[in-house]
């Protein structure tokens, strides 16, 4: 069985990478901002705020969901989206620790 090179990196680095990739598009950043202000919005409500087609917003929501940054709640035929706060907090803590580590290296005598 072939191994994935990603498996050779720490779980923490893989997690930061996956979430950073999910957040690497301005539409997704905006969607996270919209959901922070309006928990439970549907895709249609998000489409009303963005200059994007419904299919494009759905794609971005899927990327955020796959990265565990948002949750979907089903209500009949409607899907409501909310930020997965546990994943978000874990991601921001890990990212902050990583950024602080890198920043501290530039301040070290060797850096």
C-alpha positions in Angstrom: 0.0 0.0 0.0 1.4 3.4 -1.0 2.0 5.9 1.8 1.0 9.5 1.6 3.9 11.9 2.2 1.7 14.0 4.4 1.6 11.1 6.9 5.3 11.8 7.5 4.4 15.1 9.2 3.0 15.7 12.6 -0.7 15.5 13.1 -0.6 19.1 14.4 1.1 20.3 11.2 -1.3 18.4 9.1 -4.2 19.9 10.9 -2.9 23.5 10.6 -2.3 22.9 6.9 -5.8 21.5 6.2 -7.5 24.4 8.0 -5.2 27.0 6.5 -6.0 25.6 3.0 -9.7 25.8 3.8 -9.2 29.5 4.9 -7.0 30.3 1.9 -9.9 31.8 -0.2 -11.4 35.3 0.5 -14.9 33.9 0.0 -14.3 31.4 2.7 -13.0 34.0 5.1 -16.1 36.1 4.3 -18.4 33.1 4.9 -16.8 32.5 8.3 -17.4 36.2 9.1 -21.0 35.9 7.9 -21.6 32.8 10.0 -19.9 34.4 13.1 -22.4 37.2 12.8 -25.4 35.1 11.7 -25.3 31.5 13.1 -27.7 29.2 11.3 -27.7 31.0 8.0 -28.7 28.8 5.0 -26.7 28.7 1.8 -29.3 30.9 0.2 -28.9 33.6 2.9 -25.2 33.5 2.4 -25.6 33.8 -1.4 -27.7 36.9 -0.8 -24.8 38.6 0.9 -22.0 37.5 -1.5 -21.4 38.3 -5.2 -21.2 34.6 -6.0 -23.5 32.0 -7.5 -25.2 29.4 -5.3 -23.1 26.6 -6.7 -19.9 28.5 -5.9 -21.1 29.2 -2.3 -22.0 25.5 -1.9 -18.5 24.5 -3.0 -16.9 26.9 -0.4 -19.3 25.6 2.3 -18.2 22.0 1.5 -14.5 23.0 1.8 -15.1 24.6 5.2 -17.2 21.6 6.3 -14.6 19.1 5.1 -12.0 21.0 7.2 -14.4 20.7 10.2 -14.6 24.5 10.5 -18.4 24.6 10.1 -21.3 22.3 11.0 -24.5 21.6 9.1 -27.8 21.4 10.9 -30.7 19.9 8.9 -34.2 21.3 9.3 -36.5 19.6 6.8 -35.2 20.5 3.3 -33.1 23.3 4.6 -29.5 23.2 5.8 -28.3 25.6 8.3 -24.6 26.4 8.8 -22.7 27.3 12.0 -19.1 27.7 12.9 -17.7 24.6 14.6 -16.3 26.6 17.6 -14.3 23.6 19.0 -12.4 23.1 15.8 -12.0 26.9 15.2 -10.6 27.4 18.7 -8.3 24.4 18.3 -7.1 25.7 14.9 -6.5 29.3 16.2 -4.6 28.0 19.2 -2.4 25.7 17.0 -1.8 28.5 14.5 -1.0 31.1 17.1 1.5 28.7 18.7 3.1 28.0 15.4 3.3 31.7 14.5 4.8 32.5 17.9 7.4 29.8 17.5 8.5 31.1 14.1 8.5 34.7 15.3 10.6 33.7 18.3 13.1 32.1 16.0 13.7 35.5 14.3 14.5 37.0 17.7 16.9 34.3 18.8 20.7 34.9 18.6 20.9 32.2 15.9 18.1 33.8 13.8 
